[in-house]
Amino acid sequence: MKTNLEQFLAEEFGISEDLVTQMKKVEEQLEKEFLHYDEIRDYNQYKVLRAMQKCRLSDVHFNWTTGYGYDDIGREKVEEIFATVFGAQDALVRPNIVNGTHALTLCLQALLYPGDEMLSISSKPYDTLDKVIGISEDVQSLKSYGVKYKQVDLLDNGDFDKEGIKREILASSSLKMIYIQRSKGYSSRKSLTVKDIGGIISFIRGFEKDAVIMVDNCYGELLDTKEPTEVGADIMAGSLIKNPGGGLALTGGYVCGRKDLIELVAKRLTSPGIGKECGLTFGMSRTILQGLFFAPSVVNGAVKGAMFCSKLFEESGYRTFPLWSEERSDIIQAVRLSSPEEIIAFCKGVQEAAPVDSFVSPEPWAMPGYQDPVIMAAGSFIQGSSIELSADAPIREPYTVYFQGGLTYAYSKMGSLLALRNILRLKRS
């Protein structure tokens, strides 16, 4: 006899009895793994709570300012709290940083000058930075200003190539920045853990003391009990509509790190002579901080949803990375599918699981900043919010879809179930 839940899933979502049985089996196998991430969630919850207490957060910090935003105590408190949570000297947290790519670009443009060299040691950065760096031609790329770019690819097992990194660093006479991308992006390599990042920073500092070490922290916040700035990174950046916004921040990005570097980035965001002193926050201090407060639990639900997706599709004969049992350092789950049609079916299932725009049918399109047509499923309360449930994929071989987010575990799980349901239907048709 079906339970109320099983009957509801069958009647309202078309989830078969066989798929429900598979769901239960997967969850039983994940139970011990989930407990590990629950412990990280609790640690980070208390870490955020203590930071807000130490910084003496008060409701007066939620008030509006207008115009230039001079002496905005709410904005200053937000940045103090972010710096405290992420173990940094200072932070820049602003709603006019439009996304993660913008936050990263501000850092690159603020810290790299003509003749400087940027060395990426985690293979090629995410696609949206191609024109920023000059990997793809653009009249305003760093390359067009005389900034040199080199990269050292990760080894086949996903580890840093220490010999290659040391060789490139010692051979350079103009090295200014060493760049690390924590998340896999649109690649099959593993995401880098904070332990991985701390280890390579310690290795580099054994022979290179001056280069700025920067980390793209997008999708990785609050997956561990430490952040890259707590293990030696000089500066890191990310988006508020990913992990740290907890699904409540309406927009924005952050940069955390050394005080002198944050000052330079602030001058790039505004102008020399102004830096951090101006910048209206449009009354967003409350939602940014409330989102940060919820973020440990929201990220926990998202990482559990990613693990469920990995195990569910592995049990169905698909290659997934990371594997459900592997250590997580971002909320992204990659699934290798068989065809463009399966990618589209997967993304349509994720869209059907959404509370917003569930009736919309996503299709591949020429998305700005990408080299191939991209399909994106995202029925979110905040447009483009990657901590909410979404899935996207470039339509190119190998046919890999990237699944992430979910404000709750149950919500994220539904996305996986409907994605697999659609693929099973496609195979039968």
C-alpha positions as MATLAB code, in Angstrom:
seq = 'MKTNLEQFLAEEFGISEDLVTQMKKVEEQLEKEFLHYDEIRDYNQYKVLRAMQKCRLSDVHFNWTTGYGYDDIGREKVEEIFATVFGAQDALVRPNIVNGTHALTLCLQALLYPGDEMLSISSKPYDTLDKVIGISEDVQSLKSYGVKYKQVDLLDNGDFDKEGIKREILASSSLKMIYIQRSKGYSSRKSLTVKDIGGIISFIRGFEKDAVIMVDNCYGELLDTKEPTEVGADIMAGSLIKNPGGGLALTGGYVCGRKDLIELVAKRLTSPGIGKECGLTFGMSRTILQGLFFAPSVVNGAVKGAMFCSKLFEESGYRTFPLWSEERSDIIQAVRLSSPEEIIAFCKGVQEAAPVDSFVSPEPWAMPGYQDPVIMAAGSFIQGSSIELSADAPIREPYTVYFQGGLTYAYSKMGSLLALRNILRLKRS';
ca = [
       0.000    0.000    0.000;
       1.336    3.405   -0.962;
       2.076    5.998    1.721;
       0.555    9.466    1.475;
       3.876   10.779    0.173;
       4.218    8.084   -2.479;
       0.658    8.621   -3.652;
       1.164   12.391   -3.792;
       4.404   12.015   -5.790;
       2.692    9.676   -8.243;
      -0.453   11.774   -8.708;
       1.042   15.259   -8.728;
       4.527   14.736  -10.195;
       4.258   11.523  -12.195;
       6.979    9.789  -10.184;
       6.621    6.036  -10.571;
       6.674    3.470   -7.791;
       9.991    2.145   -9.113;
      11.549    5.612   -8.928;
      10.257    6.091   -5.366;
      11.837    2.763   -4.408;
      15.108    3.905   -5.973;
      14.863    7.213   -4.071;
      14.514    5.418   -0.740;
      17.427    3.119   -1.467;
      19.651    6.072   -2.382;
      18.756    7.974    0.782;
      19.522    4.967    2.975;
      22.987    4.734    1.453;
      23.602    8.479    1.923;
      22.554    8.637    5.563;
      26.057    8.460    7.077;
      27.483   10.919    4.528;
      24.727   13.388    5.345;
      25.699   13.373    9.030;
      29.189   14.649    8.136;
      27.761   17.676    6.340;
      25.272   18.290    9.135;
      28.233   18.752   11.472;
      29.802   21.285    9.070;
      26.430   23.067    8.854;
      26.230   23.392   12.628;
      29.823   24.641   12.898;
      29.241   27.318   10.279;
      25.899   28.300   11.776;
      27.590   29.054   15.072;
      30.496   30.713   13.276;
      28.119   33.143   11.557;
      26.131   33.661   14.753;
      29.250   34.442   16.786;
      30.527   36.851   14.121;
      27.279   38.826   14.268;
      27.456   38.904   18.055;
      31.118   39.956   18.133;
      30.432   42.725   15.610;
      27.513   43.939   17.777;
      24.912   43.789   15.017;
      21.818   45.845   15.853;
      18.556   46.686   14.095;
      19.875   50.218   13.515;
      22.167   48.656   10.897;
      19.133   47.794    8.746;
      18.148   51.417    8.073;
      18.291   53.105    4.674;
      20.638   55.812    3.489;
      20.322   57.872    0.305;
      22.471   59.607   -2.262;
      26.168   58.911   -1.931;
      25.738   56.606    1.044;
      28.274   58.391    3.211;
      28.605   56.981    6.735;
      26.279   54.070    5.964;
      26.681   52.123    9.214;
      24.688   49.209    7.797;
      27.034   48.819    4.843;
      30.037   49.064    7.140;
      28.587   46.441    9.490;
      27.858   44.035    6.631;
      31.475   44.276    5.494;
      32.795   43.882    9.024;
      30.724   40.720    9.506;
      31.752   39.199    6.166;
      35.410   39.843    6.980;
      34.954   38.200   10.380;
      33.136   35.136    9.047;
      35.714   34.598    6.310;
      38.743   35.284    8.508;
      39.898   38.268    6.445;
      41.251   41.712    7.297;
      38.587   43.515    5.283;
      35.701   42.987    2.882;
      33.829   44.738    0.091;
      30.161   43.646   -0.055;
      28.038   45.638   -2.485;
      24.747   45.298   -4.384;
      26.252   47.047   -7.426;
      28.626   44.131   -7.961;
      26.336   42.445  -10.453;
      27.579   38.826  -10.236;
      30.535   36.598   -9.425;
      32.262   37.340  -12.726;
      32.047   41.062  -11.956;
      33.550   40.547   -8.473;
      36.423   38.547   -9.961;
      36.929   41.077  -12.750;
      37.174   43.933  -10.268;
      39.967   42.101   -8.476;
      41.857   41.310  -11.667;
      41.551   44.832  -13.049;
      42.462   46.430   -9.737;
      45.543   44.332   -9.041;
      47.069   43.682  -12.473;
      48.861   46.383  -14.496;
      50.573   46.502  -17.905;
      53.566   44.190  -17.897;
      52.280   42.069  -15.004;
      51.748   38.338  -15.356;
      48.783   36.328  -14.092;
      49.356   32.604  -13.574;
      46.341   30.318  -13.217;
      47.396   27.102  -11.468;
      44.027   25.307  -11.569;
      43.764   24.977  -15.369;
      41.724   27.487  -17.393;
      39.343   29.720  -15.425;
      35.594   29.680  -15.934;
      34.324   30.524  -19.437;
      32.933   33.947  -18.510;
      36.468   35.169  -17.726;
      37.801   34.368  -21.212;
      37.178   37.899  -22.526;
      38.199   39.487  -19.230;
      41.618   37.854  -19.358;
      42.040   37.876  -23.139;
      41.854   34.142  -23.778;
      39.139   35.253  -26.202;
      39.787   38.582  -27.886;
      38.164   41.714  -26.481;
      39.286   45.329  -26.779;
      39.048   45.777  -23.001;
      40.651   42.512  -21.919;
      43.631   42.408  -19.586;
      45.669   41.194  -22.538;
      44.809   44.352  -24.485;
      46.329   46.371  -21.617;
      49.542   44.371  -21.676;
      48.824   41.890  -18.882;
      50.325   38.481  -19.616;
      48.487   35.247  -18.877;
      49.816   31.736  -18.350;
      48.310   28.612  -16.859;
      49.396   25.328  -15.360;
      46.858   22.563  -15.785;
      45.906   20.282  -12.960;
      47.258   16.742  -13.134;
      45.053   13.976  -14.492;
      44.052   13.011  -10.937;
      42.951   16.590  -10.208;
      45.902   17.507   -7.995;
      48.051   20.601   -8.427;
      51.093   20.158  -10.665;
      53.654   21.327   -8.109;
      56.643   20.861  -10.398;
      54.977   22.766  -13.230;
      53.841   25.538  -10.896;
      57.288   26.002   -9.389;
      58.905   25.978  -12.810;
      56.573   28.701  -14.152;
      56.907   30.865  -11.055;
      60.703   30.723  -10.993;
      60.904   31.392  -14.748;
      58.776   34.543  -14.563;
      60.256   37.980  -14.027;
      56.893   39.760  -13.930;
      54.616   37.472  -11.923;
      52.044   39.506   -9.994;
      49.157   37.125   -9.333;
      48.637   33.410   -8.788;
      45.016   32.508   -9.490;
      43.076   29.517   -8.173;
      39.517   28.536   -9.097;
      37.944   26.445   -6.367;
      34.956   25.086   -8.304;
      35.174   22.848  -11.357;
      33.171   25.201  -13.588;
      32.350   23.602  -16.953;
      34.981   20.895  -16.632;
      35.314   17.349  -15.377;
      38.125   18.027  -12.935;
      37.542   17.812   -9.214;
      36.675   20.887   -7.212;
      39.491   21.972   -4.940;
      39.057   21.656   -1.201;
      40.196   24.278    1.279;
      42.820   21.751    2.375;
      44.052   21.490   -1.239;
      44.208   25.281   -1.521;
      45.961   25.712    1.824;
      48.513   23.068    0.890;
      49.461   24.632   -2.437;
      49.635   28.110   -0.892;
      52.035   26.799    1.765;
      54.106   25.157   -0.972;
      54.252   28.359   -3.054;
      55.143   30.563   -0.105;
      58.211   28.401    0.425;
      59.843   30.071   -2.584;
      57.526   32.930   -3.686;
      56.647   35.531   -1.062;
      55.334   38.488   -3.039;
      52.786   37.373   -5.646;
      49.152   37.947   -4.744;
      47.316   34.646   -4.359;
      43.689   35.029   -5.413;
      40.877   32.479   -5.163;
      37.630   32.338   -7.105;
      35.438   31.114   -4.232;
      32.158   30.908   -6.172;
      29.938   27.942   -5.189;
      32.309   26.939   -2.370;
      31.364   29.117    0.570;
      30.390   27.313    3.795;
      31.116   23.820    2.410;
      33.954   23.530    4.915;
      34.702   24.935    8.352;
      37.364   27.218    6.847;
      37.550   29.480    3.798;
      40.554   30.134    1.505;
      41.353   33.431    3.270;
      41.816   31.414    6.468;
      44.500   29.212    4.902;
      46.692   31.851    3.259;
      44.808   33.280    0.264;
      45.392   37.029   -0.037;
      42.033   37.768   -1.632;
      38.926   35.895   -2.777;
      35.659   36.824   -4.405;
      32.182   35.478   -5.014;
      28.506   36.214   -5.561;
      25.776   36.973   -3.031;
      23.202   35.099   -5.103;
      25.227   31.943   -4.650;
      26.019   30.333   -1.294;
      26.568   33.261    1.089;
      23.313   35.034    0.228;
      21.281   32.110    1.522;
      18.624   32.679   -1.134;
      17.616   36.055    0.342;
      20.168   38.522   -1.048;
      18.562   40.213   -4.054;
      21.844   40.779   -5.886;
      25.465   41.642   -5.245;
      28.940   40.266   -4.776;
      31.707   40.222   -2.211;
      35.476   40.424   -2.049;
      37.372   39.496    1.130;
      41.071   39.625    1.882;
      44.006   41.779    2.863;
      43.057   45.351    3.713;
      45.443   46.937    1.195;
      44.067   44.782   -1.612;
      40.442   45.460   -0.703;
      41.204   49.185   -0.839;
      42.508   48.830   -4.391;
      39.455   46.816   -5.472;
      37.138   49.399   -3.900;
      38.856   52.133   -5.919;
      38.224   50.132   -9.068;
      34.564   49.711   -8.151;
      34.083   53.431   -7.465;
      37.102   55.655   -8.174;
      40.433   56.681   -6.678;
      39.799   59.054   -3.806;
      36.437   57.471   -3.000;
      37.057   53.743   -2.528;
      34.752   52.239    0.096;
      33.407   55.569    1.365;
      30.464   55.780   -1.036;
      27.948   53.342   -2.389;
      24.273   53.103   -1.628;
      23.079   49.706   -0.381;
      19.374   50.388   -1.122;
      18.226   49.079    2.245;
      19.653   45.601    1.551;
      21.722   45.260    4.723;
      19.013   43.251    6.469;
      18.402   40.765    3.647;
      22.129   40.316    2.986;
      22.819   39.532    6.630;
      19.686   37.441    7.137;
      20.678   35.490    4.029;
      24.170   34.966    5.449;
      22.583   33.759    8.696;
      20.471   31.178    6.828;
      23.293   30.256    4.434;
      24.828   27.359    6.421;
      21.496   25.509    6.396;
      20.688   26.397    2.792;
      24.132   25.289    1.595;
      23.703   22.080    3.585;
      20.452   21.325    1.749;
      22.098   22.069   -1.588;
      25.101   19.816   -0.985;
      22.845   16.981    0.147;
      20.766   17.490   -2.990;
      23.925   17.293   -5.117;
      24.957   14.055   -3.407;
      21.483   12.605   -3.952;
      21.645   13.560   -7.637;
      25.058   11.912   -7.965;
      23.964    8.652   -6.372;
      20.601    8.542   -8.158;
      22.150    8.930  -11.614;
      25.071    6.629  -10.817;
      22.546    3.937   -9.865;
      20.876    4.591  -13.232;
      24.067    3.892  -15.177;
      25.427    7.416  -15.708;
      28.859    8.771  -14.897;
      28.783   11.449  -12.219;
      31.479   13.683  -10.789;
      32.118   14.063   -8.038;
      30.959   10.628   -6.953;
      28.385   10.656   -4.169;
      31.029    9.429   -1.699;
      33.732   11.964   -2.575;
      34.509   15.010   -0.462;
      32.628   18.118   -1.573;
      34.063   21.580   -2.053;
      31.255   23.188   -4.031;
      27.531   22.673   -4.551;
      27.853   21.632   -8.201;
      27.060   18.124   -9.387;
      28.059   17.120  -12.898;
      26.271   14.297  -14.710;
      27.571   12.881  -17.999;
      24.613   12.167  -20.278;
      24.380   10.499  -23.678;
      23.023   13.164  -26.031;
      21.795   16.748  -26.386;
      18.257   15.369  -26.065;
      19.034   13.919  -22.639;
      20.551   17.223  -21.517;
      17.382   19.037  -22.575;
      15.172   16.432  -20.860;
      17.201   16.755  -17.661;
      16.964   20.550  -17.618;
      13.253   20.491  -18.384;
      12.773   18.227  -15.340;
      14.652   20.637  -13.100;
      12.532   23.501  -14.430;
       9.340   21.529  -13.735;
      10.477   21.123  -10.107;
      10.681   24.908   -9.591;
       8.217   26.976   -7.553;
       8.586   29.823  -10.055;
       8.117   29.426  -13.828;
       7.606   25.666  -13.571;
       5.492   25.911  -16.741;
       8.403   27.291  -18.789;
      10.276   24.918  -21.095;
      13.991   25.816  -21.334;
      15.817   25.549  -24.665;
      19.490   26.012  -25.657;
      20.493   29.545  -26.713;
      23.544   31.672  -27.496;
      24.185   33.032  -24.018;
      26.581   36.022  -23.753;
      30.024   35.057  -22.459;
      29.855   31.430  -23.634;
      31.347   29.794  -26.724;
      28.581   27.203  -27.275;
      24.778   27.238  -27.007;
      23.783   26.872  -23.357;
      20.587   25.555  -21.796;
      19.660   26.814  -18.355;
      16.872   25.695  -16.050;
      16.181   28.059  -13.178;
      12.793   28.808  -11.698;
      14.038   30.972   -8.888;
      12.707   33.683   -6.590;
      15.892   35.662   -7.293;
      16.736   35.770  -11.005;
      19.896   33.781  -11.713;
      20.338   32.685   -8.110;
      22.632   29.659   -8.168;
      21.899   28.678   -4.575;
      18.342   28.071   -5.690;
      17.757   24.947   -7.747;
      19.155   25.192  -11.257;
      20.816   23.179  -13.970;
      22.759   24.275  -16.999;
      24.924   22.815  -19.704;
      26.806   23.852  -22.818;
      25.535   21.839  -25.759;
      28.828   20.209  -26.639;
      30.541   16.870  -26.191;
      30.959   15.281  -23.745;
      27.323   15.956  -22.930;
      27.574   17.070  -19.321;
      24.932   18.837  -17.295;
      25.702   20.812  -14.141;
      23.149   20.623  -11.348;
      23.301   22.865   -8.291;
      21.410   24.465   -5.460;
      18.071   24.045   -3.802;
      16.858   26.183   -0.908;
      15.911   22.951    0.867;
      17.049   19.373    0.450;
      13.545   18.139   -0.422;
      13.306   20.748   -3.171;
      16.711   19.838   -4.595;
      15.813   16.151   -4.482;
      12.647   16.780   -6.498;
      14.753   18.326   -9.269;
      16.806   15.134   -9.578;
      13.734   12.912   -9.552;
      11.964   14.831  -12.316;
      15.150   15.040  -14.365;
      15.561   11.265  -14.258;
      11.832   10.745  -14.861;
      12.086   12.770  -18.070;
      15.132   10.881  -19.307;
      13.447    7.538  -18.637;
      10.423    8.730  -20.610;
      12.695    9.868  -23.437;
      14.289    6.412  -23.613;
      10.900    4.733  -23.796;
       9.607    7.000  -26.554;
];
